[in-house]
Amino acid sequence: MTLNGSKGYRISLVCDKVIPPVTVPADSTYVKRFKIQSDILTKFWGRPIFLGATVLLPRDYDKSNISCPVLYEQGHFSLTAPMRFDAPDKDFYNQWTRDDFPRMIVVTMHHPNPYFDDSYAVNSVNVGPYGDACMKELIPEIERRFRIIRQPWARLLSGGSTGGWESLALQIYHPDFFGGTWSYSPDSVDFSDVEGVDVYHDKNAFYKEFEWRRVPTINSREINGQIRQTAEERNRFELVNGTHGRSGEQLDIWSAVFGPLGEDGFFDPLWDKKTDAMNSRVAEYWKENFDLRNHLEKNWSTLGPKLQDKVRVYVGDADNFLLNNGTRKLQDWMKKTESPHYEGFFMYGAAKGHCYSGPVSSADRLKEMAEHVLGHMPADTIAGW
């Protein structure tokens, strides 16, 4: 396609395709799905907004009245069964249905929104009060419909990438409600590195400045270090997909969730996608509201005692989106914590890329989580699960 402004042009666009409605798979003995209309979000958006969940039940759930611990697994919107339960290889299915496998309930939560397929499960002036909706509407509905032990020691979190940030944020923001998180390759937990951009010190989003020269900021890479995409290329790609942050892509949803409301009714951007100029005022808003390391530092005297033995983070040291950099800064800070001192648990996969979740299988990780629940369960509790 050639566009020549001096000669003029006319482009015909034919719109003859319709995106079909989402097909919801049929429920089974083990997997159940539901959705509800959120009053909180419907009021915010002025039109019906829905939340939902896919629930994986343990063996013999329908033949007993046992209540079980729950794992709230965070991540992008998907109606597939949690933990790849329905995968053709049947590896997890075979473990889950064994007589000696711990009975737990695993839930993936659905909270898509007009900006992205996931809300990050926090309250945002642009995306909406999804934090309140998840905590006050969706989770109570899940725990009403299914026999879940409604105690903090029996509620766990996990997730990778977007879900990694969410699982860590939910534990930090609601330390009395959840009993532990396993966070895999979380999105930037310290905004001094947001896919290569230092929100607090860089003068622009596209280039690093060293003395007399500028070099492109790297947005993503292969695990061997080769450049996949620069920050400028990533921003141009998103801008072509949609203005006002409506590309449905990663940088735009971060800006929508973490940023303040702009004068035009959309979010106030952290940087200009055309000129790469940074906005220090918006950077400060990101820091004060959603920088997890900063939040911990400001509130450690209150949060520290409540987070003991609850934080586990896994990331590849060659993460494709450089997310290991922010994780390192969080770990370095936690090593210095006092009153109380708590370092958390951090594991780095050597030469591992994005979504590294440690050296064990999903089934073995669930066994580890079950042991964690048993270790924190009150002594007089009968564990029938």
C-alpha positions as CSV (number, residue, x, y, z in Angstrom):
1,M,0.0,0.0,0.0
2,T,1.5,3.4,-1.0
3,L,0.2,6.6,0.5
4,N,1.3,9.8,-1.3
5,G,0.1,12.9,0.4
6,S,1.1,15.2,-2.5
7,K,-0.9,13.2,-5.0
8,G,-3.8,12.4,-2.7
9,Y,-5.3,8.9,-2.2
10,R,-8.4,7.0,-1.5
11,I,-8.3,3.7,0.5
12,S,-11.3,1.4,0.5
13,L,-11.7,-0.7,3.7
14,V,-14.1,-3.6,3.6
15,C,-15.5,-4.7,7.0
16,D,-17.2,-8.0,6.3
17,K,-16.0,-10.1,9.3
18,V,-17.6,-10.3,12.7
19,I,-15.8,-11.5,15.8
20,P,-17.9,-14.4,17.1
21,P,-18.9,-14.5,20.8
22,V,-16.7,-16.4,23.2
23,T,-17.5,-20.1,23.2
24,V,-17.7,-21.3,26.8
25,P,-16.7,-25.0,27.1
26,A,-19.1,-27.4,28.8
27,D,-18.6,-28.1,32.4
28,S,-17.4,-31.4,33.6
29,T,-17.1,-33.3,36.9
30,Y,-13.8,-31.5,37.6
31,V,-14.1,-28.2,35.8
32,K,-16.8,-25.6,36.4
33,R,-17.3,-22.1,35.0
34,F,-19.5,-19.1,35.8
35,K,-19.7,-15.4,35.4
36,I,-21.5,-12.6,37.2
37,Q,-22.3,-9.0,36.5
38,S,-20.3,-6.7,38.7
39,D,-22.4,-3.9,40.2
40,I,-19.2,-2.0,41.1
41,L,-17.7,-2.1,37.6
42,T,-21.1,-1.6,35.9
43,K,-21.5,1.6,37.8
44,F,-18.0,2.8,36.9
45,W,-18.3,2.0,33.1
46,G,-22.0,2.8,32.7
47,R,-22.7,-0.5,31.0
48,P,-22.8,-4.1,32.0
49,I,-19.3,-5.4,33.0
50,F,-18.8,-9.1,34.0
51,L,-16.4,-11.1,36.1
52,G,-16.0,-14.8,36.0
53,A,-14.0,-17.8,37.1
54,T,-12.9,-21.3,36.0
55,V,-12.8,-23.7,38.9
56,L,-10.9,-27.0,39.1
57,L,-12.3,-29.3,41.7
58,P,-10.5,-32.2,43.4
59,R,-11.4,-35.9,43.0
60,D,-14.6,-37.0,44.7
61,Y,-15.7,-33.4,45.3
62,D,-19.2,-34.3,44.3
63,K,-19.3,-37.4,46.6
64,S,-18.2,-35.6,49.8
65,N,-18.8,-32.5,51.9
66,I,-15.2,-31.8,52.5
67,S,-14.0,-28.1,52.4
68,C,-10.6,-27.5,50.7
69,P,-7.8,-25.0,50.5
70,V,-7.9,-22.8,47.4
71,L,-5.2,-21.6,45.0
72,Y,-6.2,-18.4,43.2
73,E,-4.1,-18.6,40.0
74,Q,-3.8,-15.2,38.2
75,G,-3.1,-14.6,34.5
76,H,-4.5,-13.6,31.2
77,F,-8.1,-14.3,30.3
78,S,-8.7,-18.0,29.4
79,L,-11.6,-20.4,29.7
80,T,-9.3,-23.4,29.6
81,A,-9.0,-25.5,32.8
82,P,-6.5,-24.4,35.4
83,M,-3.0,-26.1,35.6
84,R,-3.4,-27.5,32.0
85,F,-5.8,-30.1,33.5
86,D,-7.2,-30.9,30.1
87,A,-3.9,-31.1,28.2
88,P,-3.6,-34.0,25.8
89,D,-0.5,-35.4,27.6
90,K,-2.6,-36.0,30.7
91,D,0.4,-35.6,33.0
92,F,-1.2,-33.2,35.4
93,Y,-4.6,-35.0,35.2
94,N,-3.0,-38.3,36.2
95,Q,-1.4,-36.7,39.2
96,W,-4.6,-34.7,40.2
97,T,-6.8,-37.8,40.2
98,R,-4.5,-40.0,42.3
99,D,-5.8,-41.2,45.6
100,D,-2.8,-39.7,47.4
101,F,-2.8,-36.3,45.8
102,P,-3.9,-33.5,48.1
103,R,-7.4,-32.2,47.6
104,M,-7.3,-28.6,46.7
105,I,-9.4,-26.2,44.6
106,V,-7.7,-24.2,41.9
107,V,-9.4,-21.1,40.5
108,T,-8.5,-18.8,37.5
109,M,-10.3,-15.5,37.7
110,H,-11.6,-13.6,34.7
111,H,-11.6,-9.8,34.8
112,P,-11.1,-8.5,31.2
113,N,-11.8,-4.9,30.6
114,P,-12.0,-2.3,27.7
115,Y,-8.2,-1.8,27.8
116,F,-6.9,-5.4,28.1
117,D,-7.8,-9.0,28.8
118,D,-6.8,-8.6,32.4
119,S,-7.2,-5.8,34.9
120,Y,-4.3,-6.4,37.2
121,A,-6.8,-6.8,40.1
122,V,-6.2,-3.4,41.6
123,N,-8.3,-0.2,41.7
124,S,-7.4,2.2,38.9
125,V,-8.9,5.6,38.0
126,N,-8.7,4.6,34.3
127,V,-9.5,0.9,34.2
128,G,-11.9,0.9,37.2
129,P,-12.1,-0.4,40.7
130,Y,-11.2,-4.0,39.8
131,G,-9.5,-4.5,43.1
132,D,-12.7,-3.9,45.0
133,A,-14.7,-6.0,42.4
134,C,-12.4,-9.0,42.7
135,M,-12.2,-8.9,46.5
136,K,-15.8,-7.9,47.3
137,E,-17.8,-9.5,44.6
138,L,-15.9,-12.3,42.7
139,I,-14.0,-14.1,45.4
140,P,-17.0,-14.0,47.8
141,E,-19.1,-15.5,45.0
142,I,-16.5,-18.2,44.4
143,E,-16.3,-19.1,48.0
144,R,-20.1,-19.1,48.3
145,R,-20.5,-21.5,45.3
146,F,-17.8,-24.0,46.3
147,R,-16.6,-25.6,49.5
148,I,-13.5,-23.5,50.2
149,I,-11.9,-23.1,53.6
150,R,-12.5,-19.4,54.2
151,Q,-9.4,-18.8,56.2
152,P,-6.2,-16.9,55.2
153,W,-3.9,-19.9,55.8
154,A,-6.0,-21.8,53.2
155,R,-6.0,-19.2,50.5
156,L,-2.9,-19.2,48.2
157,L,-1.9,-17.2,45.1
158,S,0.1,-17.9,42.0
159,G,0.6,-16.6,38.5
160,G,3.1,-15.8,35.8
161,S,4.0,-12.5,34.1
162,T,0.9,-10.3,34.4
163,G,-0.4,-13.0,36.8
164,G,3.0,-12.9,38.6
165,W,2.6,-9.2,39.4
166,E,-1.1,-9.7,40.4
167,S,-0.3,-12.6,42.7
168,L,2.4,-10.6,44.4
169,A,0.3,-7.4,44.5
170,L,-2.7,-9.2,46.0
171,Q,-0.6,-10.7,48.7
172,I,1.0,-7.4,49.5
173,Y,-2.2,-5.3,49.4
174,H,-4.3,-7.9,51.3
175,P,-1.8,-9.6,53.6
176,D,-4.5,-10.6,56.1
177,F,-6.7,-12.3,53.5
178,F,-4.1,-14.5,51.6
179,G,-1.7,-17.0,53.1
180,G,1.1,-17.1,50.6
181,T,2.1,-16.3,47.0
182,W,4.2,-18.1,44.3
183,S,4.9,-15.3,41.8
184,Y,6.5,-16.3,38.5
185,S,8.3,-13.7,36.3
186,P,6.2,-10.8,37.6
187,D,5.9,-7.6,35.6
188,S,8.0,-4.8,36.9
189,V,7.9,-4.8,40.7
190,D,10.3,-1.8,40.8
191,F,9.6,0.9,38.2
192,S,13.3,1.8,37.8
193,D,13.1,-0.9,35.1
194,V,9.9,-1.2,33.0
195,E,11.0,-3.3,30.1
196,G,14.2,-1.3,30.0
197,V,12.9,2.1,30.8
198,D,13.9,3.7,34.1
199,V,10.8,5.6,35.0
200,Y,12.6,7.7,37.6
201,H,15.8,8.7,35.9
202,D,15.6,8.3,32.1
203,K,15.1,11.6,30.3
204,N,13.3,9.8,27.4
205,A,11.8,6.4,26.8
206,F,13.5,5.4,23.7
207,Y,17.2,6.0,24.3
208,K,19.8,5.7,27.0
209,E,22.3,8.6,27.1
210,F,26.0,7.9,27.9
211,E,28.2,11.0,27.8
212,W,28.1,12.2,24.2
213,R,26.2,9.3,22.7
214,R,22.7,7.7,22.7
215,V,21.9,4.0,22.3
216,P,18.4,2.5,21.9
217,T,16.7,1.3,25.0
218,I,16.1,-2.5,24.7
219,N,12.5,-3.5,25.3
220,S,12.9,-7.3,24.8
221,R,15.5,-9.8,24.0
222,E,16.1,-13.5,23.3
223,I,17.6,-15.6,26.1
224,N,21.0,-15.5,24.3
225,G,21.0,-11.7,24.6
226,Q,20.1,-10.9,21.0
227,I,17.8,-7.9,20.7
228,R,14.2,-8.7,19.9
229,Q,12.7,-5.2,20.0
230,T,13.7,-1.7,21.0
231,A,11.5,0.5,23.2
232,E,10.9,2.8,20.2
233,E,9.7,-0.1,18.0
234,R,7.4,-1.4,20.7
235,N,5.8,2.0,21.2
236,R,5.3,2.6,17.5
237,F,3.7,-0.8,17.2
238,E,1.2,0.0,20.0
239,L,0.5,3.4,18.6
240,V,-0.4,2.0,15.2
241,N,-2.7,-0.5,16.9
242,G,-4.7,2.2,18.8
243,T,-4.4,5.8,20.0
244,H,-5.3,6.9,23.6
245,G,-3.8,3.7,24.9
246,R,-6.4,1.5,23.3
247,S,-4.0,-0.8,21.5
248,G,-4.8,-3.7,23.8
249,E,-1.1,-4.1,24.3
250,Q,1.3,-4.3,27.3
251,L,2.7,-0.8,27.7
252,D,-0.8,0.7,27.3
253,I,-2.4,-1.4,30.0
254,W,0.4,-0.5,32.4
255,S,-0.2,3.2,31.7
256,A,-3.9,2.7,32.1
257,V,-3.7,0.8,35.3
258,F,-0.8,2.6,37.0
259,G,-1.3,6.2,35.6
260,P,-3.5,9.1,36.6
261,L,-6.5,10.3,34.7
262,G,-5.7,12.7,31.9
263,E,-7.6,15.9,30.8
264,D,-9.1,14.1,27.8
265,G,-10.7,11.4,29.8
266,F,-8.1,8.8,29.0
267,F,-5.0,8.1,31.1
268,D,-2.2,10.6,31.4
269,P,0.7,8.9,29.6
270,L,4.1,8.4,31.3
271,W,5.8,9.3,28.0
272,D,4.8,10.5,24.6
273,K,4.8,7.6,22.1
274,K,5.8,10.0,19.3
275,T,8.5,12.2,21.0
276,D,9.5,9.8,23.8
277,A,9.5,12.7,26.3
278,M,9.0,11.5,29.9
279,N,6.5,13.0,32.3
280,S,8.0,13.2,35.8
281,R,4.7,14.0,37.5
282,V,3.1,10.8,36.1
283,A,6.2,8.9,37.1
284,E,5.7,10.0,40.7
285,Y,2.0,8.9,40.5
286,W,3.2,5.4,39.4
287,K,5.6,5.3,42.2
288,E,3.3,6.3,45.0
289,N,0.5,4.1,43.9
290,F,1.8,0.9,42.2
291,D,5.5,0.5,42.7
292,L,5.4,-2.7,44.8
293,R,9.0,-2.3,46.2
294,N,8.2,1.3,47.2
295,H,4.9,0.3,48.8
296,L,6.7,-2.3,50.9
297,E,9.4,0.2,52.0
298,K,6.8,2.8,53.0
299,N,4.7,0.3,54.9
300,W,7.1,-2.3,56.1
301,S,6.5,-1.8,59.8
302,T,2.9,-2.8,59.2
303,L,3.3,-5.2,56.3
304,G,6.5,-7.0,57.4
305,P,5.0,-9.0,60.2
306,K,2.0,-10.0,58.1
307,L,4.2,-11.3,55.1
308,Q,6.4,-13.7,57.0
309,D,6.8,-16.9,55.0
310,K,4.3,-15.7,52.3
311,V,6.5,-14.3,49.5
312,R,8.1,-16.6,46.8
313,V,9.3,-15.2,43.5
314,Y,10.7,-17.1,40.6
315,V,12.3,-15.5,37.5
316,G,14.7,-16.4,34.7
317,D,17.9,-14.5,34.8
318,A,17.5,-14.1,31.0
319,D,13.9,-13.0,31.2
320,N,12.9,-11.9,27.7
321,F,11.4,-8.6,29.0
322,L,14.1,-7.8,31.5
323,L,11.8,-8.5,34.4
324,N,14.6,-10.1,36.4
325,N,16.1,-6.6,36.9
326,G,13.2,-5.2,39.0
327,T,13.0,-8.5,40.9
328,R,16.7,-8.2,41.8
329,K,16.1,-4.8,43.2
330,L,13.2,-6.0,45.3
331,Q,15.3,-8.9,46.6
332,D,18.2,-6.6,47.4
333,W,15.9,-4.3,49.4
334,M,14.2,-7.2,51.3
335,K,17.7,-8.5,52.3
336,K,18.1,-5.3,54.3
337,T,14.7,-5.2,56.0
338,E,14.5,-4.7,59.7
339,S,11.8,-4.9,62.4
340,P,11.1,-7.5,61.1
341,H,13.8,-8.9,58.9
342,Y,12.3,-11.0,56.1
343,E,14.1,-11.7,52.9
344,G,11.4,-13.7,51.1
345,F,12.3,-16.5,48.8
346,F,13.8,-15.7,45.3
347,M,14.9,-18.2,42.7
348,Y,16.6,-17.3,39.4
349,G,16.7,-19.8,36.6
350,A,20.1,-19.8,34.8
351,A,19.6,-18.9,31.1
352,K,15.9,-19.2,31.5
353,G,13.5,-16.8,29.8
354,H,10.0,-15.4,30.5
355,C,7.6,-17.4,32.7
356,Y,10.2,-19.4,34.4
357,S,8.4,-21.1,37.4
358,G,11.2,-23.1,39.0
359,P,12.5,-26.7,38.5
360,V,9.4,-28.6,39.6
361,S,6.2,-29.6,37.8
362,S,2.8,-28.0,38.5
363,A,1.7,-31.1,40.4
364,D,4.8,-31.0,42.6
365,R,4.3,-27.3,43.2
366,L,0.8,-28.0,44.4
367,K,2.1,-30.6,46.8
368,E,4.5,-28.0,48.1
369,M,1.6,-25.6,48.5
370,A,-0.4,-28.2,50.4
371,E,2.5,-28.7,52.8
372,H,2.6,-24.9,53.3
373,V,-1.1,-24.9,54.2
374,L,-0.6,-27.8,56.6
375,G,2.3,-26.0,58.2
376,H,0.2,-22.9,58.9
377,M,-3.0,-24.5,59.8
378,P,-4.1,-24.1,63.4
379,A,-3.2,-27.1,65.5
380,D,-6.8,-28.0,66.4
381,T,-8.0,-28.1,62.8
382,I,-8.9,-31.4,61.3
383,A,-7.5,-31.7,57.7
384,G,-10.0,-33.8,55.8
385,W,-8.7,-32.8,52.5
